[in-house]
Amino acid sequence: MRVHIIGAGLAGLAAAVHLRASGSHLRLYEAAPRAGGRCRSYHDPQLGCVIDNGNHLLMSGNSSVMAYLDAIGARDRLTGPATADYPFLDVSTGARWTIRPTRGRIPWWILDAGRRAPGTTPASYLSVLRLLQASPHQTVAEIIKPGTDLYRNFWEPLTVAALNTAPAYAAAALMCPVLRETFLKGADACRPLMARISLGDALVDPALTALAAAGAELRFGCRVRSLITDLNVVTGLETDNGPVTVEPNDIVILAAPAWVSETLVPGLSVPPPGEPIVNVHYRLAQPATPAGEVKIIGLVGGLAQWVFLHGDLASVTISAAGAVAEDDADVIAARCWRDVALVLGQPQAKEPPARVIKEKRATFAQTPQAIARRPDAATDITNLLLAGDWTATGLPATIEGAVRSGERAAALARDLMGAQRTKAA
């Protein structure tokens, strides 16, 4: 019995990791020369260091990611502050503040002006109750009134960060699980975490090592071009390296991006692509944090929303970046540097060497209309399962969503295996 996993991004890797002890042989097919998908890391010759394709923030309450890291022995490859602190800078006024949730489910922190966003009152945070009761058709801006200090200094940056979508279009229903699994559980569940060295070092390389030790077969540079089906069963794969037979008891997990998956499965419902994300990496002349430590600062009123300081590397994220993604890289880098220089307290500092990375297919469109098109992991094809942050996980297109989708596909695969063994007996 073999499980064929198409795609070695985090969804595919998570499915494989959870199936290591299933008694089946695992074979992963990846079109790229390396694993990781949108969480890949590589050495950039211009900057002379390893950078991530994009910046990704995790939270201590991301239960599926934590279980995945424990399974591959890599939880210690994350770092973050000892407490759930989220510092912010308003680049238009120079004001700084820090959101500091307290421990426990009762949000005592909203009673302390030093822990909440400026201009807000404890009563204004009751808007979260309206958000938790959102219908599938509502946007965040239909529930949280725009133009208020709470909207500008809390809900807008949080929404754009989590959904890569402006609140006017973002599905409120996708914010609910984010809040329930992190902020509404208190500080212990919403402590920010980042890769100590790189995303590849924390999330990808240990998984590949664990899978290789378990005898999994990893085929890189091997694009699956079509699925061969007969009587509602996948019987073969057409790959760049030739045809592959899918035996009667084999299972196929399609963990490719949505735009690839819909070409492989005719009639598959997938959400449309959303806005791009632009990341800029700067190689600083002097380290901004001690070795192995990462600091994140939220920005309000600037081009970027987040700045990640990692030793002598400063990286910024521009989510919902449709308005700037077509600009020249030099223009984007110069505009973002003004914000980074303010964060560093060096407004007159000269722009250092930079690398601009544009991820035009960063996430699916996380709108009420789009989430209705997310498919379940199980399909009408008997031995075909789906994984990916674009599937119906109930979560936004985040690392947690990708890993949870792989976890779900693995659970369904084990159920199919169990049914096959029972039938054979």
C-alpha positions in Angstrom: 0.0 0.0 0.0 1.4 3.4 -1.0 0.3 7.0 -0.4 1.2 9.3 -3.2 1.5 12.9 -2.0 1.5 15.6 -4.7 3.2 18.7 -3.4 5.9 19.1 -0.7 4.7 22.4 0.7 3.7 22.5 4.4 0.4 20.8 3.7 2.0 17.9 1.9 4.8 17.6 4.4 2.4 17.6 7.3 0.3 14.9 5.7 3.4 12.8 5.2 4.7 13.3 8.7 1.4 12.2 10.2 1.4 9.1 8.0 4.9 7.9 8.9 3.7 5.2 11.2 0.7 4.1 9.1 2.5 1.1 7.6 2.3 2.5 4.1 5.0 3.6 1.8 5.1 7.3 1.2 6.1 9.0 -2.0 6.2 12.8 -2.4 6.2 14.5 -5.8 7.4 18.1 -5.9 7.6 20.2 -9.1 10.2 22.5 -7.5 13.8 21.5 -6.8 13.2 21.9 -3.1 10.4 21.5 -0.5 8.6 24.2 1.5 6.4 25.9 -1.1 5.7 29.4 0.0 7.7 28.8 3.2 11.0 28.1 1.4 14.3 29.6 2.4 17.4 30.1 0.3 20.8 31.8 0.2 20.5 35.2 -1.5 23.8 36.2 -3.3 22.9 39.9 -3.3 22.5 40.0 0.5 25.0 37.3 1.2 22.7 35.5 3.7 19.8 33.1 4.0 16.4 34.7 3.6 12.8 33.4 3.7 10.6 33.7 0.6 8.1 35.5 2.9 7.7 36.5 6.5 5.4 34.3 8.6 4.3 34.9 12.1 3.2 31.9 14.3 1.4 32.0 17.6 1.8 29.7 20.6 -1.8 28.7 20.2 -1.3 27.3 16.8 -1.9 23.7 18.0 -1.5 21.9 14.7 1.8 23.6 14.0 3.1 22.8 17.5 2.1 19.2 17.1 3.9 19.1 13.7 7.0 20.6 15.2 6.9 18.1 18.1 6.6 15.3 15.6 9.7 16.4 13.7 11.6 17.4 16.8 11.9 21.1 15.9 9.8 23.1 18.4 13.1 24.6 19.8 13.8 26.1 16.4 11.2 28.8 17.0 11.9 31.8 19.1 9.8 34.7 20.5 9.3 37.0 23.4 8.7 35.4 26.8 5.4 37.3 27.0 2.6 38.0 24.5 3.8 41.5 23.5 3.0 43.2 20.2 4.8 46.5 19.8 3.4 49.0 17.3 4.6 52.2 15.7 2.4 54.8 14.0 4.7 56.1 11.3 2.6 59.2 10.7 2.9 60.5 14.2 5.8 58.6 15.8 3.5 57.2 18.5 4.5 53.8 19.9 2.5 51.4 22.0 2.4 47.7 22.8 -0.6 45.3 22.9 -0.1 43.1 26.0 -2.8 40.5 26.6 -2.9 39.0 30.1 -3.0 35.3 31.0 -6.3 33.5 31.2 -9.6 33.8 29.3 -10.8 36.9 31.0 -9.2 39.8 29.1 -8.2 41.9 32.1 -5.7 43.7 29.8 -8.4 45.8 28.1 -8.9 47.6 31.5 -5.3 48.8 31.4 -4.6 51.8 29.1 -0.9 50.8 29.0 -1.8 47.4 27.5 -4.4 48.3 24.9 -4.3 50.3 21.7 -4.2 54.2 22.1 -7.5 56.0 21.8 -9.5 52.9 22.8 -11.7 52.2 25.8 -12.5 48.9 27.5 -16.1 49.0 26.2 -14.9 49.3 22.6 -13.4 45.9 22.7 -16.8 44.4 23.2 -17.0 44.5 19.4 -15.3 41.1 19.4 -18.6 39.7 20.6 -20.3 40.9 17.4 -17.4 39.5 15.3 -17.8 36.1 16.9 -21.4 36.1 15.9 -20.7 37.0 12.3 -22.6 35.4 9.5 -20.7 33.8 6.5 -21.7 36.7 4.4 -20.4 39.6 6.5 -17.1 41.4 6.2 -15.0 42.6 9.1 -15.8 46.3 8.2 -19.5 45.5 8.3 -19.1 44.5 12.0 -16.3 46.7 13.2 -17.0 50.4 12.5 -14.2 51.9 10.3 -12.7 55.3 11.2 -12.4 54.6 15.0 -9.1 54.3 16.9 -9.9 50.7 17.6 -10.4 50.0 13.9 -7.2 51.7 12.8 -4.9 50.6 15.7 -6.1 47.1 16.3 -8.7 45.5 14.0 -7.3 46.7 10.7 -3.7 45.6 11.2 -4.9 42.3 12.7 -7.2 41.6 9.8 -4.7 42.4 7.1 -2.1 40.3 8.8 -4.3 37.3 9.3 -6.3 37.4 6.0 -4.1 39.3 3.6 -7.3 41.3 2.8 -8.5 44.7 3.7 -11.3 44.7 6.3 -13.8 46.1 3.8 -13.6 42.8 1.9 -12.3 40.3 4.4 -14.6 37.5 5.6 -15.4 38.1 9.3 -16.1 34.3 9.7 -12.3 33.7 9.1 -11.3 36.0 11.9 -13.4 34.0 14.4 -11.2 30.9 14.7 -8.1 33.1 14.8 -9.5 34.9 17.9 -10.9 31.8 19.5 -7.6 29.8 19.2 -5.3 32.6 20.3 -6.3 36.0 21.7 -9.4 34.8 23.5 -7.4 32.1 25.3 -5.1 34.7 26.8 -1.4 35.4 26.6 -0.3 31.8 26.8 -2.0 31.1 23.4 -1.1 34.3 21.6 2.7 34.7 22.2 4.3 35.5 18.8 6.8 33.0 17.5 9.2 33.1 14.6 11.8 30.9 13.1 15.1 31.2 15.0 17.2 30.8 11.9 14.9 30.4 8.9 11.5 28.9 7.9 13.4 26.1 6.1 15.5 25.3 9.1 12.4 25.2 11.5 9.6 23.8 9.4 11.0 22.0 6.3 14.5 20.5 6.8 13.6 18.6 10.0 10.5 17.1 8.3 12.6 15.9 5.3 15.1 14.3 7.7 12.3 12.6 9.6 10.6 11.4 6.4 13.8 10.1 5.0 14.5 8.2 8.2 11.0 6.6 7.9 11.8 5.4 4.3 9.7 8.0 2.5 10.6 8.5 -1.2 11.1 12.2 -2.1 11.0 13.1 -5.8 12.0 16.7 -6.4 11.8 18.4 -9.8 8.9 15.9 -10.7 5.8 17.7 -11.8 2.6 15.7 -11.9 0.9 16.8 -15.1 -2.3 14.8 -14.9 -4.3 12.2 -12.9 -5.5 9.1 -14.7 -8.8 7.9 -13.5 -11.0 5.0 -14.2 -14.5 4.3 -12.7 -14.0 7.2 -10.2 -10.6 5.9 -9.0 -7.1 7.3 -9.6 -5.2 4.6 -11.4 -2.1 6.5 -12.5 -0.1 9.8 -12.6 1.5 11.4 -15.6 4.7 13.1 -14.4 7.6 14.8 -16.0 9.6 11.7 -15.3 7.1 9.3 -16.9 3.9 7.5 -15.9 3.3 6.2 -12.4 0.9 3.4 -11.7 -1.4 3.9 -8.7 -2.3 0.4 -7.4 -5.9 -0.5 -6.3 -5.2 0.1 -2.6 -3.1 3.2 -3.0 -4.2 6.6 -1.9 -3.4 10.0 -3.5 -3.2 13.2 -1.5 -3.3 16.3 -3.7 -1.4 19.0 -1.8 -0.7 21.3 -4.6 -1.8 25.0 -4.8 -5.4 25.7 -5.8 -4.6 26.9 -9.3 -2.6 23.7 -9.9 -5.2 21.4 -8.3 -8.1 22.6 -10.4 -6.1 21.7 -13.6 -5.6 18.2 -12.3 -9.2 17.5 -11.1 -11.8 18.7 -13.7 -14.7 20.4 -12.0 -13.0 20.9 -8.7 -14.3 24.0 -6.8 -11.5 26.2 -5.7 -11.4 29.8 -4.3 -10.0 32.4 -6.6 -6.6 33.9 -5.9 -6.4 36.9 -3.5 -4.1 39.8 -3.3 -0.3 39.5 -3.6 2.1 39.9 -0.7 5.3 41.8 -1.0 8.3 41.2 1.3 11.5 43.3 1.4 14.7 42.1 3.1 17.4 44.5 4.1 20.9 43.5 5.2 21.8 46.0 8.0 25.3 47.3 8.7 24.8 46.4 12.4 22.7 43.7 14.1 19.4 45.0 15.4 18.9 42.0 17.7 21.2 39.5 19.4 22.0 36.4 17.5 19.1 33.9 17.4 16.6 36.5 18.6 13.8 37.9 16.4 11.7 41.0 17.1 8.5 41.9 15.3 6.9 45.4 15.2 3.5 46.3 13.8 3.2 49.4 11.7 0.2 51.7 11.3 0.0 54.4 8.7 2.9 53.1 6.6 3.3 51.0 3.4 4.2 47.8 5.3 2.3 46.3 8.2 5.1 44.4 10.0 8.8 44.6 10.4 10.8 41.6 11.5 14.2 42.2 13.0 16.5 39.2 12.9 20.1 39.9 13.7 21.5 42.0 10.9 18.4 41.3 8.7 15.3 43.6 8.7 12.4 42.2 6.7 9.0 43.9 6.1 5.7 42.5 4.9 3.2 44.4 2.8 0.0 42.4 2.8 -3.0 43.1 0.5 -0.3 44.6 -1.8 -2.2 44.9 -5.0 -1.6 48.6 -5.1 2.2 48.3 -5.1 3.0 44.9 -6.4 3.6 46.2 -10.0 5.9 49.0 -8.8 9.6 48.6 -9.5 11.5 46.8 -6.7 13.8 49.8 -6.1 10.8 52.0 -5.5 9.2 49.6 -3.1 12.5 49.1 -1.2 13.0 52.9 -0.9 9.5 53.5 0.4 9.6 50.7 2.9 13.1 51.7 4.2 11.6 55.0 5.5 9.4 52.9 7.8 12.2 50.5 8.8 14.5 53.4 9.6 11.9 54.9 11.9 11.5 51.5 13.7 15.3 51.5 14.2 15.3 55.0 15.5 17.5 56.1 12.6 15.3 58.2 10.3 18.3 59.6 8.3 20.0 56.2 7.8 21.0 55.3 4.3 19.1 52.4 2.7 21.2 49.2 2.9 21.2 46.4 0.3 17.7 45.0 -0.2 15.9 42.2 -1.9 12.2 42.6 -2.9 10.1 39.4 -3.2 6.7 39.6 -4.8 4.4 36.6 -4.1 1.5 37.2 -6.5 -0.4 34.1 -5.6 0.2 34.4 -1.8 -3.2 33.4 -0.6 -6.7 32.7 -1.9 -9.2 35.5 -1.8 -10.4 35.5 1.8 -13.7 37.1 1.1 -17.2 35.8 2.0 -17.8 34.9 -1.7 -14.5 33.0 -2.0 -14.7 30.9 1.1 -17.9 29.3 -0.1 -15.8 27.7 -2.9 -13.3 26.0 -0.5 -13.6 22.2 -1.1 -13.5 19.5 1.6 -10.5 17.2 2.0 -12.6 14.2 0.7 -13.5 14.1 -3.0 -15.9 12.2 -5.2 -12.9 10.2 -6.4 -12.6 7.3 -4.0 -8.9 7.3 -3.4 -8.2 11.0 -3.8 -7.9 13.5 -0.9 -7.1 17.2 -0.9 -4.8 19.2 1.4 -3.8 22.9 1.3 -4.6 26.1 3.1 -7.2 26.8 0.4 -9.3 23.8 1.4 -12.2 23.9 3.9 -10.2 24.0 7.1 -12.3 26.8 8.6 -9.0 28.8 9.1 -7.4 31.5 7.0 -4.6 30.8 4.5 -1.9 30.6 7.2 0.8 28.1 8.2 -1.6 26.7 10.8 -4.3 26.3 8.1 -1.8 24.5 5.8 -0.6 22.1 8.5 -4.1 21.4 9.7 -5.2 20.5 6.2 -2.4 18.0 5.9 -3.3 16.6 9.3 -6.9 16.2 8.2 -5.9 14.5 4.9 -3.7 12.1 6.8 -6.6 11.2 9.2 -8.9 10.4 6.3 -6.1 8.4 4.6 -5.8 6.3 7.7 -9.5 5.7 7.7 -9.3 4.5 4.1 -6.5 2.2 5.0 -8.4 0.8 7.9 -11.4 0.1 5.7 -9.2 -1.6 3.1 -7.6 -3.8 5.8 -10.9 -4.7 7.2 -12.2 -5.6 3.8 -9.2 -7.7 3.1 -9.5 -9.6 6.3 
